[in-house]
């Protein structure tokens, strides 16, 4: 709960004189009984006396009275009233809404009914002050959940508003005219943090202090935690200093958050000073404090300091828990000290703590990194025997451990064994196994695994199909790759560039140029453009088949349609003419390719020189024969 501060004599005199708001709010010349003169940009007070000659349901001056009368009835029917006063609805502005809300500030149910009617049924855009009044009314009535909900709505409203408004100042301004509970300022800090607006929450914290109220320690903890998450370490310490300056007493949560700040700041050398200050405040470090510090020391590789704190815990009567032991085991595992880590595990069990999945995973992961798969598997069986089911992390580290040793068969057997124990294998592990099999050049084994797990509901992703197709194509098993492509179409998975390229290149390697060209046309129709590798595969294939005209036609097609100027393909054609020693055709090819946009390089020149020498030798041979 926010309380008025006794920060200094000036503040005390301000509070006692009941003129506290004079320094912060412009002087207002009205009271709750004369609200007609409230200045509001959204509407102006109605004061035309001729309106009083109209019937009551047509008199704009009576709209507040009509609505108030309807709300006071036992079963208020604002929807029926809406039809009766339909001509007056345009006159219901922000000023009139405020007057109705203030009449029902002691009846939060009626005030909220009216507020929702205006917002939802009438569709009238409410002002920020309208929101502030209903928030104050609900907070005063101790209806904090609804007050918080509308306060968050107000934060969004002001954030999206083109006019820059300060929610805190609006709340202070509106508190002059209605009952209010200072807890609303606490709620504003929490509201900003709930919306992820940590900077605004921090500014509000300082403004609350400036006007003489004290936020609760709970709100301060919310703020510290929000600043910590954004890594605003310096701001955390400033908030803590302000808490001490104005007399907000920290609690255990405060110190535990600040312990995290120390660890994140990396300045854990000052931990002892901080712990002493904590004890001076009357708080002994608890289990959370020690665990935070031990975890931080272990992450930084300072195991000596971590074990020092572990021993201090016993001396101070704070018993280490699973988190303490697991953090220490993790630190030892990172340094490869597996024997000590396992001894600590047994010590933990001996002291009556039952290891959990995290404790087992820490040791299993450590052994896997050391390549000690036998010990890892033993721990997995021990874990299952103790009624703890391995999770996806356990499976993944074991599978990856076997993969690093090239023992894929052992990894597959492990998966089969885990399934027999009723352990659910995640799709990530299956993906990992199939990719590994593909990279080892065993696409048929990967395809068999895919067939088995698909029966259990596994749905392969595009990446897995790409890996399988590429692996089959590397083995020149193009028929199996095409079957997989057909299976993708059956599953409504659109083949991508990777699959098309692998199959086209494989078809070209195996001399099936027509099928490759046909598949490329299908690819282009589906909106996927070829690249230089596909161009090169097709050109080289036709060159090997000595279909030079087709090769040249395709080379020009790729250049004109897709701006692919593959010099290697171009040089392949030049090389064929050069080897034939037909310089006329070679020069004609050069001219045609220059017009398309190809430029010769050093290899082209080499081929041309070779062609000239070949042509010269052929001429000499003809001369000698003749």
VEXDREN-2710 file (C-alpha; in Angstrom, 1 decimal):
% VEXDREN-2710
k/r/px/py/pz
1/UNK/0.0/0.0/0.0
2/UNK/1.3/3.4/-0.8
3/UNK/1.5/5.8/2.2
4/UNK/2.3/9.4/2.4
5/UNK/5.9/10.0/3.1
6/UNK/7.4/12.1/5.8
7/UNK/10.5/12.8/3.7
8/UNK/11.4/16.3/5.0
9/UNK/9.8/19.1/7.0
10/UNK/8.5/20.8/3.7
11/UNK/6.6/17.6/2.8
12/UNK/5.1/17.4/6.3
13/UNK/3.9/20.9/6.2
14/UNK/2.4/20.4/2.7
15/UNK/0.5/17.4/3.9
16/UNK/-0.7/19.0/7.1
17/UNK/-1.9/22.2/5.4
18/UNK/-4.0/20.1/3.0
19/UNK/-2.6/22.2/0.1
20/UNK/-0.4/19.4/-1.1
21/UNK/-1.5/19.5/-4.7
22/UNK/-0.8/23.2/-5.1
23/UNK/2.8/22.6/-6.2
24/UNK/1.8/20.0/-8.8
25/UNK/-1.7/20.7/-10.1
26/UNK/-3.0/24.0/-11.6
27/UNK/-5.4/25.8/-9.2
28/UNK/-8.9/24.6/-9.9
29/UNK/-11.9/26.9/-9.4
30/UNK/-14.5/24.3/-8.9
31/UNK/-15.8/21.6/-6.6
32/UNK/-17.6/18.3/-7.1
33/UNK/-20.9/20.3/-6.8
34/UNK/-20.1/22.7/-9.6
35/UNK/-18.6/20.5/-12.2
36/UNK/-20.3/22.4/-15.0
37/UNK/-17.1/24.6/-15.3
38/UNK/-14.6/21.7/-15.8
39/UNK/-12.6/22.6/-18.9
40/UNK/-12.2/19.7/-21.3
41/UNK/-11.0/19.6/-24.8
42/UNK/-13.5/17.0/-25.8
43/UNK/-16.7/18.9/-25.0
44/UNK/-17.9/22.2/-23.6
45/UNK/-20.5/22.7/-20.9
46/UNK/-24.0/23.4/-22.1
47/UNK/-25.5/26.6/-20.8
48/UNK/-28.2/27.7/-23.3
49/UNK/-31.3/28.5/-21.1
50/UNK/-33.6/27.9/-24.1
51/UNK/-32.9/24.2/-23.8
52/UNK/-35.0/24.3/-20.6
53/UNK/-38.2/25.0/-22.7
54/UNK/-37.7/21.5/-24.4
55/UNK/-39.2/18.3/-23.0
56/UNK/-36.9/16.6/-20.5
57/UNK/-35.9/13.8/-22.8
58/UNK/-34.9/16.3/-25.5
59/UNK/-33.1/18.8/-23.2
60/UNK/-29.3/18.4/-23.4
61/UNK/-29.0/20.0/-20.0
62/UNK/-30.9/17.1/-18.4
63/UNK/-28.8/14.3/-20.0
64/UNK/-26.8/13.7/-16.8
65/UNK/-29.9/13.7/-14.6
66/UNK/-31.7/11.2/-16.9
67/UNK/-28.8/8.8/-17.0
68/UNK/-28.3/9.1/-13.2
69/UNK/-32.0/8.4/-12.5
70/UNK/-31.9/5.4/-14.7
71/UNK/-28.8/4.0/-12.9
72/UNK/-30.4/4.5/-9.5
73/UNK/-33.3/2.2/-10.4
74/UNK/-33.0/-1.3/-9.1
75/UNK/-33.0/-2.8/-12.6
76/UNK/-31.4/0.0/-14.6
77/UNK/-32.1/-0.4/-18.3
78/UNK/-29.7/1.9/-20.1
79/UNK/-30.5/0.3/-23.4
80/UNK/-34.2/1.4/-23.1
81/UNK/-33.0/4.8/-22.0
82/UNK/-30.8/5.0/-25.1
83/UNK/-33.8/4.8/-27.3
84/UNK/-35.6/7.5/-25.3
85/UNK/-32.8/10.0/-25.3
86/UNK/-31.4/9.2/-28.8
87/UNK/-31.4/12.8/-29.9
88/UNK/-29.3/13.7/-26.8
89/UNK/-26.5/11.1/-27.3
90/UNK/-24.4/13.5/-29.5
91/UNK/-24.4/15.9/-26.4
92/UNK/-22.9/13.2/-24.2
93/UNK/-19.3/14.3/-24.1
94/UNK/-16.3/13.7/-21.9
95/UNK/-17.5/16.4/-19.4
96/UNK/-21.0/14.9/-19.0
97/UNK/-19.5/11.3/-18.6
98/UNK/-17.2/12.7/-15.8
99/UNK/-20.3/14.2/-14.0
100/UNK/-22.1/10.9/-14.1
101/UNK/-19.1/9.0/-12.9
102/UNK/-18.6/11.4/-10.0
103/UNK/-22.2/11.1/-8.9
104/UNK/-21.7/7.3/-8.5
105/UNK/-18.2/7.3/-7.0
106/UNK/-19.5/5.4/-4.0
107/UNK/-21.3/2.9/-6.1
108/UNK/-18.6/1.3/-8.3
109/UNK/-21.1/-1.2/-9.9
110/UNK/-23.3/1.6/-11.3
111/UNK/-20.3/3.6/-12.3
112/UNK/-18.7/0.7/-14.2
113/UNK/-22.1/-0.2/-15.8
114/UNK/-22.4/3.3/-17.1
115/UNK/-18.7/3.4/-18.3
116/UNK/-19.1/0.1/-20.2
117/UNK/-22.4/1.3/-21.7
118/UNK/-20.8/4.4/-23.1
119/UNK/-17.7/2.6/-24.3
120/UNK/-19.3/-0.6/-25.8
121/UNK/-22.9/0.2/-26.6
122/UNK/-22.7/3.9/-27.5
123/UNK/-19.2/3.6/-29.1
124/UNK/-18.3/7.0/-27.7
125/UNK/-14.5/7.6/-27.5
126/UNK/-13.7/8.2/-23.9
127/UNK/-11.0/10.6/-22.7
128/UNK/-8.0/9.7/-20.5
129/UNK/-9.7/11.6/-17.6
130/UNK/-12.8/9.4/-17.9
131/UNK/-10.6/6.4/-17.5
132/UNK/-8.8/8.0/-14.6
133/UNK/-12.0/8.6/-12.7
134/UNK/-13.3/5.0/-13.2
135/UNK/-9.9/3.7/-12.1
136/UNK/-10.0/5.8/-8.9
137/UNK/-13.6/4.7/-8.2
138/UNK/-12.8/1.0/-8.6
139/UNK/-9.6/1.3/-6.5
140/UNK/-11.4/3.2/-3.7
141/UNK/-14.0/0.4/-3.7
142/UNK/-11.1/-2.2/-3.4
143/UNK/-12.0/-3.7/-6.7
144/UNK/-8.4/-3.9/-7.7
145/UNK/-8.5/-6.5/-10.5
146/UNK/-11.0/-4.4/-12.5
147/UNK/-9.1/-1.3/-11.7
148/UNK/-5.9/-2.8/-13.0
149/UNK/-7.6/-4.0/-16.2
150/UNK/-8.9/-0.6/-17.0
151/UNK/-5.6/1.0/-16.0
152/UNK/-3.8/-1.2/-18.5
153/UNK/-6.4/-0.2/-21.1
154/UNK/-5.7/3.5/-20.3
155/UNK/-2.0/2.9/-20.8
156/UNK/-2.7/1.4/-24.2
157/UNK/-5.1/4.3/-25.0
158/UNK/-2.5/7.0/-24.2
159/UNK/0.2/5.1/-26.0
160/UNK/-1.9/5.0/-29.2
161/UNK/-3.1/8.6/-28.8
162/UNK/-1.6/11.3/-31.0
163/UNK/-1.6/13.8/-28.1
164/UNK/1.2/13.1/-25.6
165/UNK/-0.4/12.6/-22.2
166/UNK/1.1/11.6/-18.9
167/UNK/-1.1/8.9/-17.2
168/UNK/0.4/9.7/-13.7
169/UNK/-0.3/13.4/-14.0
170/UNK/-3.9/12.6/-15.2
171/UNK/-4.5/10.3/-12.2
172/UNK/-3.1/13.0/-9.8
173/UNK/-5.3/15.7/-11.5
174/UNK/-8.5/13.6/-11.2
175/UNK/-7.8/12.6/-7.6
176/UNK/-8.6/16.2/-6.6
177/UNK/-12.3/15.7/-7.4
178/UNK/-13.1/12.2/-6.2
179/UNK/-12.3/9.6/-3.5
180/UNK/-9.1/7.9/-4.3
181/UNK/-6.7/5.3/-2.8
182/UNK/-3.0/6.0/-3.3
183/UNK/-2.6/2.3/-4.1
184/UNK/-3.6/3.4/-7.7
185/UNK/-0.1/4.8/-8.2
186/UNK/1.4/1.4/-7.2
187/UNK/-0.9/-0.2/-9.7
188/UNK/0.4/2.2/-12.4
189/UNK/4.0/1.0/-11.9
190/UNK/2.8/-2.6/-12.2
191/UNK/0.6/-1.8/-15.2
192/UNK/3.6/-0.3/-17.1
193/UNK/5.7/-3.3/-16.3
194/UNK/2.9/-5.7/-17.3
195/UNK/2.8/-3.9/-20.7
196/UNK/6.6/-4.2/-21.0
197/UNK/7.1/-0.4/-20.6
198/UNK/9.8/-0.6/-18.1
199/UNK/11.2/2.9/-18.7
200/UNK/7.8/4.4/-18.2
201/UNK/7.4/2.4/-14.9
202/UNK/10.8/3.7/-13.8
203/UNK/9.8/7.3/-14.5
204/UNK/6.5/6.8/-12.7
205/UNK/8.4/5.5/-9.6
206/UNK/10.4/8.7/-9.5
207/UNK/7.3/10.9/-10.0
208/UNK/5.5/9.2/-7.2
209/UNK/8.5/10.0/-4.9
210/UNK/8.5/13.6/-6.1
211/UNK/4.9/14.2/-5.1
212/UNK/5.4/12.7/-1.7
213/UNK/4.0/9.2/-1.8
214/UNK/5.9/6.0/-1.2
215/UNK/5.4/3.0/-3.5
216/UNK/5.1/-0.4/-1.8
217/UNK/8.2/-2.6/-1.6
218/UNK/6.2/-5.1/-3.9
219/UNK/6.0/-2.4/-6.6
220/UNK/9.7/-1.7/-6.2
221/UNK/10.5/-5.4/-6.6
222/UNK/8.4/-5.5/-9.7
223/UNK/10.4/-2.5/-11.1
224/UNK/13.8/-4.0/-10.1
225/UNK/12.9/-7.3/-11.8
226/UNK/11.8/-5.5/-15.0
227/UNK/15.0/-3.4/-15.1
228/UNK/17.0/-6.6/-14.5
229/UNK/15.4/-8.4/-17.4
230/UNK/16.4/-5.5/-19.7
231/UNK/19.9/-5.6/-18.2
232/UNK/19.6/-2.1/-16.9
233/UNK/21.9/-2.9/-14.0
234/UNK/22.8/0.8/-13.2
235/UNK/19.1/1.7/-12.9
236/UNK/18.5/-1.2/-10.5
237/UNK/21.1/0.2/-8.1
238/UNK/19.6/3.7/-8.5
239/UNK/16.2/2.4/-7.6
240/UNK/17.6/0.6/-4.6
241/UNK/19.4/3.8/-3.4
242/UNK/16.1/5.7/-3.7
243/UNK/14.3/3.1/-1.7
244/UNK/16.9/3.5/1.1
245/UNK/16.8/7.3/0.9
246/UNK/13.0/7.6/1.3
247/UNK/12.6/4.8/3.8
248/UNK/11.1/1.9/1.7
249/UNK/12.3/-1.2/3.6
250/UNK/13.5/-4.0/1.3
251/UNK/12.4/-7.6/1.9
252/UNK/13.9/-11.0/1.0
253/UNK/12.6/-10.7/-2.6
254/UNK/14.4/-7.4/-3.0
255/UNK/17.8/-8.8/-1.9
256/UNK/17.4/-11.9/-4.1
257/UNK/16.7/-9.7/-7.1
258/UNK/19.7/-7.6/-6.3
259/UNK/21.8/-10.8/-6.0
260/UNK/20.8/-11.5/-9.6
261/UNK/21.9/-8.0/-10.4
262/UNK/25.3/-8.6/-8.9
263/UNK/25.7/-11.8/-10.9
264/UNK/24.6/-10.1/-14.1
265/UNK/26.8/-7.2/-13.5
266/UNK/29.7/-9.6/-13.3
267/UNK/30.9/-7.8/-10.1
268/UNK/30.6/-10.7/-7.8
269/UNK/33.8/-9.8/-6.0
270/UNK/31.7/-7.4/-4.0
271/UNK/29.3/-10.1/-2.9
272/UNK/30.7/-10.3/0.7
273/UNK/30.1/-6.6/1.2
274/UNK/26.5/-7.0/-0.2
275/UNK/25.8/-9.9/2.1
276/UNK/27.1/-7.9/5.1
277/UNK/24.8/-5.0/4.1
278/UNK/21.9/-7.5/3.8
279/UNK/22.6/-8.8/7.4
280/UNK/22.8/-5.2/8.7
281/UNK/19.2/-4.7/7.3
282/UNK/18.1/-7.7/9.4
283/UNK/17.9/-10.2/6.6
284/UNK/20.0/-13.4/6.6
285/UNK/20.8/-14.7/3.1
286/UNK/18.3/-17.5/2.3
287/UNK/18.5/-20.5/0.0
288/UNK/17.6/-18.5/-3.1
289/UNK/20.4/-16.0/-2.4
290/UNK/23.0/-18.7/-2.0
291/UNK/21.8/-20.7/-5.0
292/UNK/21.9/-17.6/-7.2
293/UNK/25.5/-16.8/-6.2
294/UNK/26.6/-20.5/-6.5
295/UNK/25.1/-20.7/-10.0
296/UNK/26.8/-17.5/-11.0
297/UNK/30.2/-18.6/-9.6
298/UNK/29.9/-21.9/-11.5
299/UNK/29.0/-20.2/-14.8
300/UNK/32.1/-18.1/-14.5
301/UNK/34.3/-21.1/-13.7
302/UNK/35.0/-20.0/-10.1
303/UNK/34.3/-23.3/-8.5
304/UNK/36.5/-22.6/-5.4
305/UNK/34.3/-19.7/-4.5
306/UNK/31.2/-21.7/-5.2
307/UNK/32.2/-24.5/-2.9
308/UNK/33.2/-21.9/-0.2
309/UNK/29.6/-20.7/-0.3
310/UNK/28.3/-24.3/-0.2
311/UNK/30.2/-24.9/3.0
312/UNK/29.1/-21.5/4.5
313/UNK/25.5/-22.6/3.9
314/UNK/25.9/-25.5/6.3
315/UNK/27.6/-23.3/8.9
316/UNK/24.6/-20.9/8.8
317/UNK/22.0/-23.6/8.9
318/UNK/20.8/-23.2/5.3
319/UNK/20.6/-26.7/3.8
320/UNK/21.6/-27.0/0.1
321/UNK/18.8/-28.3/-2.1
322/UNK/18.7/-29.9/-5.5
323/UNK/19.4/-26.6/-7.2
324/UNK/22.6/-26.1/-5.2
325/UNK/24.0/-29.5/-5.9
326/UNK/23.0/-29.5/-9.6
327/UNK/24.7/-26.1/-10.1
328/UNK/27.9/-27.4/-8.5
329/UNK/27.7/-30.6/-10.5
330/UNK/27.3/-28.6/-13.7
331/UNK/30.3/-26.5/-12.9
332/UNK/32.4/-29.7/-12.3
333/UNK/31.1/-31.3/-15.5
334/UNK/32.1/-28.2/-17.6
335/UNK/35.7/-28.6/-16.4
336/UNK/35.6/-32.3/-17.2
337/UNK/35.8/-33.3/-13.5
338/UNK/33.3/-36.1/-13.9
339/UNK/34.5/-38.2/-11.0
340/UNK/34.0/-35.4/-8.5
341/UNK/30.7/-34.5/-10.1
342/UNK/29.5/-38.1/-9.6
343/UNK/30.8/-38.2/-6.0
344/UNK/28.8/-35.0/-5.3
345/UNK/25.7/-36.7/-6.8
346/UNK/26.1/-39.6/-4.4
347/UNK/26.6/-37.2/-1.5
348/UNK/23.4/-35.5/-2.4
349/UNK/21.5/-38.8/-2.5
350/UNK/23.1/-39.8/0.8
351/UNK/21.8/-36.6/2.5
352/UNK/18.3/-37.5/1.6
353/UNK/17.7/-35.5/-1.6
354/UNK/16.1/-37.4/-4.5
355/UNK/17.7/-36.5/-7.8
356/UNK/15.4/-35.1/-10.5
357/UNK/15.6/-35.1/-14.3
358/UNK/17.9/-32.0/-14.2
359/UNK/20.4/-33.7/-11.9
360/UNK/20.5/-36.8/-14.0
361/UNK/20.7/-34.8/-17.3
362/UNK/23.6/-32.8/-15.9
363/UNK/25.7/-35.9/-15.3
364/UNK/24.6/-37.7/-18.5
365/UNK/25.5/-34.6/-20.6
366/UNK/28.9/-34.4/-18.9
367/UNK/29.7/-38.0/-19.6
368/UNK/28.5/-37.7/-23.2
369/UNK/30.8/-34.7/-23.8
370/UNK/33.7/-36.8/-22.5
371/UNK/32.7/-39.6/-24.9
372/UNK/31.9/-42.0/-22.0
373/UNK/28.7/-43.4/-23.4
374/UNK/28.7/-46.5/-21.2
375/UNK/28.4/-44.4/-18.0
376/UNK/25.8/-42.1/-19.7
377/UNK/23.6/-45.1/-20.6
378/UNK/24.0/-46.6/-17.1
379/UNK/22.7/-43.3/-15.6
380/UNK/19.8/-43.4/-18.0
381/UNK/18.8/-46.9/-16.9
382/UNK/19.2/-45.8/-13.2
383/UNK/17.0/-42.8/-13.9
384/UNK/14.3/-45.0/-15.5
385/UNK/14.6/-47.4/-12.6
386/UNK/13.9/-44.6/-10.1
387/UNK/10.7/-43.7/-12.0
388/UNK/12.1/-40.6/-13.8
389/UNK/11.2/-40.6/-17.5
390/UNK/14.0/-39.3/-19.8
391/UNK/13.0/-36.1/-21.6
392/UNK/14.0/-34.7/-25.0
393/UNK/17.2/-33.3/-23.6
394/UNK/18.3/-36.7/-22.3
395/UNK/17.6/-38.4/-25.7
396/UNK/19.3/-35.6/-27.7
397/UNK/22.6/-35.6/-25.7
398/UNK/22.8/-39.4/-25.9
399/UNK/22.1/-39.5/-29.6
400/UNK/24.5/-36.7/-30.3
401/UNK/27.1/-38.5/-28.1
402/UNK/26.8/-41.6/-30.2
403/UNK/26.9/-39.6/-33.4
404/UNK/30.1/-37.9/-32.5
405/UNK/31.7/-41.3/-32.2
406/UNK/30.3/-42.4/-35.5
407/UNK/28.1/-45.0/-33.8
408/UNK/24.8/-44.3/-35.6
409/UNK/23.6/-47.9/-35.2
410/UNK/24.0/-47.5/-31.4
411/UNK/22.0/-44.3/-31.6
412/UNK/19.2/-46.0/-33.5
413/UNK/19.2/-48.9/-31.0
414/UNK/19.0/-46.4/-28.2
415/UNK/15.9/-44.8/-29.7
416/UNK/14.3/-48.2/-30.2
417/UNK/15.0/-49.1/-26.5
418/UNK/13.6/-45.8/-25.3
419/UNK/10.4/-46.3/-27.2
420/UNK/10.1/-49.7/-25.6
421/UNK/10.3/-48.0/-22.2
422/UNK/7.4/-45.8/-23.3
423/UNK/9.6/-42.7/-23.7
424/UNK/8.2/-40.2/-26.2
425/UNK/10.9/-39.4/-28.8
426/UNK/10.7/-35.8/-30.1
427/UNK/10.7/-35.1/-33.8
428/UNK/14.0/-33.2/-33.4
429/UNK/15.8/-36.4/-32.5
430/UNK/14.3/-38.2/-35.4
431/UNK/15.3/-35.3/-37.7
432/UNK/18.8/-35.4/-36.3
433/UNK/19.2/-39.2/-36.9
434/UNK/17.9/-39.0/-40.5
435/UNK/20.1/-36.1/-41.3
436/UNK/23.1/-38.0/-39.9
437/UNK/22.3/-41.1/-41.9
438/UNK/22.0/-38.9/-45.0
439/UNK/25.4/-37.3/-44.4
440/UNK/26.9/-40.7/-44.0
441/UNK/25.6/-41.7/-47.4
442/UNK/23.0/-44.1/-46.1
443/UNK/19.8/-42.6/-47.6
444/UNK/18.0/-46.0/-47.7
445/UNK/18.4/-46.5/-43.9
446/UNK/17.1/-43.0/-43.4
447/UNK/14.1/-43.7/-45.7
448/UNK/13.3/-46.9/-43.8
449/UNK/13.4/-45.0/-40.5
450/UNK/11.1/-42.3/-42.0
451/UNK/8.6/-45.0/-43.0
452/UNK/8.5/-46.5/-39.5
453/UNK/8.1/-43.2/-37.6
454/UNK/5.5/-41.9/-40.1
455/UNK/3.3/-44.8/-38.9
456/UNK/3.4/-43.2/-35.4
457/UNK/2.2/-39.9/-36.6
458/UNK/5.5/-38.2/-37.4
459/UNK/5.2/-35.6/-40.2
460/UNK/8.4/-34.9/-42.1
461/UNK/9.3/-31.3/-42.8
462/UNK/10.6/-29.9/-46.1
463/UNK/14.2/-29.8/-44.8
464/UNK/14.1/-33.6/-44.1
465/UNK/12.9/-34.3/-47.6
466/UNK/15.6/-32.1/-49.0
467/UNK/18.3/-34.0/-47.1
468/UNK/16.9/-37.4/-48.3
469/UNK/16.6/-36.3/-51.9
470/UNK/20.1/-34.8/-51.9
471/UNK/21.5/-37.9/-50.3
472/UNK/19.8/-40.2/-52.9
473/UNK/21.1/-37.9/-55.7
474/UNK/24.7/-38.1/-54.3
475/UNK/24.4/-41.8/-54.7
476/UNK/22.9/-41.3/-58.2
477/UNK/19.7/-43.1/-57.1
478/UNK/17.6/-40.6/-59.0
479/UNK/14.6/-43.0/-59.2
480/UNK/14.3/-43.0/-55.4
481/UNK/14.7/-39.2/-55.3
482/UNK/11.8/-38.9/-57.8
483/UNK/9.6/-41.2/-55.6
484/UNK/10.3/-39.0/-52.6
485/UNK/9.3/-35.9/-54.7
486/UNK/6.0/-37.7/-55.6
487/UNK/5.5/-38.5/-51.9
488/UNK/6.0/-34.8/-51.0
489/UNK/3.3/-33.9/-53.6
490/UNK/1.0/-36.5/-52.0
491/UNK/1.5/-34.9/-48.6
492/UNK/0.9/-31.5/-50.2
493/UNK/4.5/-30.4/-49.5
494/UNK/5.7/-28.2/-52.3
495/UNK/9.2/-29.2/-53.6
496/UNK/11.7/-26.4/-53.2
497/UNK/14.7/-25.2/-55.0
498/UNK/17.1/-27.6/-53.1
499/UNK/15.1/-30.7/-54.2
500/UNK/14.8/-29.6/-57.8
501/UNK/18.5/-28.7/-58.1
502/UNK/19.6/-32.0/-56.6
503/UNK/17.4/-34.1/-59.0
504/UNK/18.2/-32.0/-62.1
505/UNK/21.9/-32.3/-61.5
506/UNK/21.6/-36.0/-60.8
507/UNK/19.7/-36.5/-64.0
508/UNK/22.4/-34.6/-66.0
509/UNK/25.2/-36.7/-64.4
510/UNK/23.4/-39.9/-65.4
511/UNK/22.9/-38.6/-69.0
512/UNK/19.2/-38.0/-68.8
513/UNK/19.3/-34.5/-70.3
514/UNK/15.7/-34.5/-71.6
515/UNK/14.2/-35.5/-68.3
516/UNK/16.4/-32.9/-66.6
517/UNK/15.3/-30.1/-68.9
518/UNK/11.6/-31.1/-68.5
519/UNK/12.0/-31.0/-64.7
520/UNK/13.6/-27.6/-65.0
521/UNK/10.6/-26.3/-67.0
522/UNK/8.3/-27.7/-64.2
523/UNK/10.4/-25.8/-61.6
524/UNK/10.2/-22.5/-63.5
525/UNK/6.4/-22.9/-63.9
526/UNK/6.1/-23.3/-60.1
527/UNK/7.8/-20.0/-59.6
528/UNK/11.3/-21.2/-58.7
529/UNK/14.2/-19.8/-60.8
530/UNK/17.3/-21.8/-61.7
531/UNK/20.8/-20.9/-60.7
532/UNK/24.3/-21.2/-62.3
533/UNK/24.7/-24.8/-61.0
534/UNK/21.6/-26.0/-62.8
535/UNK/22.7/-24.2/-66.0
536/UNK/26.1/-25.7/-65.8
537/UNK/24.8/-29.2/-65.3
538/UNK/22.5/-29.1/-68.3
539/UNK/25.2/-27.5/-70.6
540/UNK/27.9/-30.0/-69.6
541/UNK/25.4/-32.9/-70.1
542/UNK/24.6/-31.8/-73.7
543/UNK/28.3/-31.1/-74.4
544/UNK/29.1/-34.7/-73.3
545/UNK/26.5/-35.9/-75.7
546/UNK/28.1/-33.7/-78.3
547/UNK/24.7/-31.9/-78.9
548/UNK/26.5/-28.6/-79.3
549/UNK/23.6/-26.7/-80.9
550/UNK/21.3/-27.6/-78.0
551/UNK/24.0/-26.6/-75.5
552/UNK/24.5/-23.2/-77.1
553/UNK/20.7/-22.7/-77.3
554/UNK/20.3/-23.3/-73.6
555/UNK/23.3/-21.1/-72.8
556/UNK/21.7/-18.2/-74.6
557/UNK/18.3/-19.0/-73.0
558/UNK/19.8/-18.9/-69.4
559/UNK/21.5/-15.6/-70.2
560/UNK/18.5/-13.9/-71.7
561/UNK/15.7/-15.2/-69.5
562/UNK/17.5/-15.4/-66.1
563/UNK/20.6/-13.3/-66.5
564/UNK/22.8/-16.3/-65.7
565/UNK/26.2/-15.9/-67.4
566/UNK/28.0/-19.0/-66.4
567/UNK/31.6/-18.7/-67.7
568/UNK/32.4/-22.4/-67.0
569/UNK/29.5/-23.5/-69.3
570/UNK/30.6/-21.0/-72.0
571/UNK/34.2/-22.2/-71.8
572/UNK/33.0/-25.8/-72.1
573/UNK/31.5/-24.9/-75.5
574/UNK/34.6/-23.0/-76.5
575/UNK/36.8/-26.0/-75.5
576/UNK/34.8/-28.4/-77.8
577/UNK/35.3/-26.1/-80.8
578/UNK/38.9/-25.5/-79.9
579/UNK/39.6/-29.3/-79.6
580/UNK/38.0/-29.7/-83.1
581/UNK/40.4/-27.1/-84.5
582/UNK/37.6/-25.4/-86.3
583/UNK/38.5/-21.7/-85.9
584/UNK/35.7/-20.4/-88.1
585/UNK/33.1/-22.0/-86.0
586/UNK/34.9/-20.9/-82.8
587/UNK/35.1/-17.3/-83.9
588/UNK/31.4/-17.3/-84.9
589/UNK/30.5/-18.7/-81.5
590/UNK/32.6/-16.0/-79.9
591/UNK/30.7/-13.3/-81.8
592/UNK/27.3/-14.8/-80.9
593/UNK/28.1/-15.1/-77.2
594/UNK/29.5/-11.5/-77.1
595/UNK/26.2/-10.3/-78.4
596/UNK/24.4/-12.2/-75.6
597/UNK/26.6/-10.7/-73.0
598/UNK/29.4/-13.2/-72.3
599/UNK/32.9/-11.9/-71.9
600/UNK/36.0/-14.2/-72.4
601/UNK/38.3/-14.8/-69.5
602/UNK/41.9/-16.2/-69.3
603/UNK/40.7/-19.8/-69.8
604/UNK/38.7/-18.7/-72.9
605/UNK/41.9/-17.2/-74.4
606/UNK/43.8/-20.4/-73.5
607/UNK/41.2/-22.5/-75.4
608/UNK/41.4/-20.1/-78.4
609/UNK/45.2/-20.3/-78.5
610/UNK/44.9/-24.1/-78.2
611/UNK/42.4/-24.0/-81.1
612/UNK/44.7/-21.9/-83.3
613/UNK/47.6/-24.3/-82.6
614/UNK/45.4/-27.3/-83.4
615/UNK/44.2/-25.7/-86.6
616/UNK/47.8/-25.0/-87.6
617/UNK/48.8/-28.6/-87.0
618/UNK/45.8/-29.8/-89.0
619/UNK/46.8/-27.5/-91.9
620/UNK/50.4/-28.8/-91.8
621/UNK/49.1/-32.4/-91.8
622/UNK/46.9/-31.7/-94.8
623/UNK/49.8/-30.0/-96.6
624/UNK/52.1/-33.0/-96.0
625/UNK/49.5/-35.5/-97.2
626/UNK/48.9/-33.5/-100.4
END
